[in-house]
Amino acid sequence: MLVAVVILAAIIAFTAPAPLPAADLAAPIFVTTIPPGYRDWRLISLSHEAGNLNSIGAILGNDVAIKAYREGKLPFPDGTIIAALHYGHVPSAENNKVFGQAQSFVPGPPTNIQFMVKDSTKYAATGGWGFATFVDGKPAAAESMKGCFPCHNQAKASDLVFTHYAP
Amino acid sequence: MLVAVVILAAIIAFTAPAPLPAADLAAPIFVTTIPPGYRDWRLISLSHEAGNLNSIGAILGNDVAIKAYREGKLPFPDGTIIAALHYGHVPSAENNKVFGQAQSFVPGPPTNIQFMVKDSTKYAATGGWGFATFVDGKPAAAESMKGCFPCHNQAKASDLVFTHYAP
């Protein structure tokens, strides 16, 4: 009977809402809050992904990120945040009319905003980086985020960051 | 003889180096000094020009520009400066290797930096905008700048500015 009570208590402890946040027990994997003020950050570079992504993006950095990039400092220090603002890559009928030919592409509706947040303690399990994707202001499903680290981990020489600074 | 002297004097006056800067007598047409600090300005939007231009660009604005854009204020107030940082649109072998397919384009070497400077008095003859193109830090030949105003003048509804703000 005592054994049964202990087992039951253990089951309840595992399944019932915990009085202390369970997330505190394990290292957080993904960033689920949009870093404030990111739209005012300075430009790191740009990107154009053709194919299925069909996106054009601006990569911005907070002050820590910009300083590290400009000084060529690797690895990026804790506190670095890099933002990638992605938009659909759409033709501009307005511009093409003025140019007299189809050549101009501009940002369409936003597709997602992604962040890399450097915290070598908090995100030790993923190379010191916390990854985030927001669509319409909401974090993407954790399942869809599992590919971030293994992919970025291929850019080890640049501390898992693909983007180079544009002069 | 007197007539000949007067004519000669007139010719000299027109051809000799003037003691006062001649440029002060007429409204300046083009901007020939790079606005300081532009690389720290905030993002307005992005552009991709295919065809012969083959460029990818970031459009940045000074504080006056960003405020006007965010408030939807037209015409842009005096003091507005908009910068377009253009780079070659080049494939990234590094990124394509990770993606496993050719899809990624990034900024190559800078091609030019262009500015629009709003000063409705100084640049009254060109819609209130002074235009500038710098290649390797040097202003482009005035001759090559003659097309700026007539082309931008086709965007009268947005105060001669083609770029829309990207959210």
Interface residues (C-beta under 8 A of the other chain):
Chain A: R39 D40 W41 R42 L43 S45 L46 S47 H48 E49 A50 G51 N52 L53 I56 G57 A58 L60 L85 Y87 H89 E94 N95 V98 Q101 A102 Q103 S104 F105 V106 P107 P110 C151 Q154 A155 F162 T163 H164 A166 P167
Chain B: R39 D40 W41 R42 L43 S45 L46 S47 H48 E49 A50 G51 N52 L53 I56 G57 A58 L60 L85 Y87 H89 E94 N95 V98 Q101 A102 Q103 S104 F105 V106 P107 P110 C151 Q154 A155 F162 T163 H164 A166 P167
